[in-house]
Amino acid sequence: MKVTIPVWKLVDMYKGKYPYGHFFDDKTLKFFGERLSDMRVLSNTETVKDCQGETHECYVLSRLQRKHPAGPRRTYAYFDVETLEHIAG
């Protein structure tokens, strides 16, 4: 499914749904060397299977991890479209 959503809106929706969630906290982002300005929500959702074998339709967050041991690298995080739960594959 094609979506157009800015990263700040995803952060607001996530914090509204999970007020005690730490995924977008300043200290968490700093620990991984990430910045909201380096993040983008990709324009297509993806169907992702989690570790329990359930499938989820997800927003894809592209982020740059600057403090990765092998040097900066681009990683992806998946958030369920309905629940905004972070999906770990």
C-alpha positions in Angstrom: 0.0 0.0 0.0 1.3 3.4 -0.9 1.6 5.9 2.0 2.9 9.4 2.4 3.7 10.0 6.1 6.5 12.2 7.5 8.6 10.8 10.2 7.5 13.3 12.8 3.9 12.1 12.3 4.9 8.5 12.9 6.7 9.6 16.1 3.6 11.5 17.3 1.3 8.5 16.5 3.8 6.1 18.3 4.1 8.3 21.4 0.3 8.8 21.4 -0.2 5.0 21.4 2.8 4.1 23.6 3.4 7.1 25.9 6.0 5.1 27.9 7.7 3.6 24.8 11.4 4.4 24.4 12.0 3.8 20.7 12.1 7.5 19.8 13.5 8.9 23.2 16.4 11.3 22.9 18.7 9.1 25.0 17.9 6.0 22.9 18.5 7.8 19.7 21.8 9.2 21.0 22.9 5.8 22.2 22.6 4.4 18.7 23.9 7.5 17.1 20.6 8.2 15.3 18.8 11.5 14.6 15.2 12.1 13.5 16.5 14.2 10.7 18.3 11.1 9.3 15.1 9.1 9.3 12.6 8.6 6.5 9.3 6.6 6.3 9.4 4.7 3.0 6.5 5.3 0.7 5.3 1.7 0.6 4.2 -0.5 3.4 5.5 -4.1 3.6 4.1 -7.3 4.8 6.5 -8.6 7.5 6.5 -11.9 9.4 7.5 -11.6 13.0 9.4 -14.2 15.1 6.2 -16.0 16.0 5.2 -16.4 12.4 2.4 -13.9 12.4 2.3 -11.5 9.4 1.8 -7.7 9.8 1.3 -4.9 7.4 4.0 -2.4 8.4 5.3 1.1 7.9 9.1 1.0 7.1 11.3 3.5 8.9 14.7 3.9 7.2 17.3 5.2 9.7 21.1 5.8 9.7 23.0 4.3 12.6 26.1 6.4 13.0 27.7 4.5 15.9 27.6 1.0 14.4 30.8 -0.9 15.2 31.5 -1.4 11.4 30.8 2.3 10.7 27.7 4.1 9.7 25.0 1.9 8.2 21.4 2.2 7.1 18.9 0.0 8.9 15.1 -0.5 8.8 12.5 -0.6 11.5 9.0 -1.9 11.0 5.9 -0.6 12.7 2.5 -2.3 12.4 0.0 -0.1 10.5 -2.9 -0.8 12.9 -1.2 -1.1 16.4 2.1 0.9 15.7 3.9 -1.9 17.6 7.6 -2.3 16.6 7.9 -5.6 14.8 11.2 -7.4 15.2 11.7 -10.0 12.5 
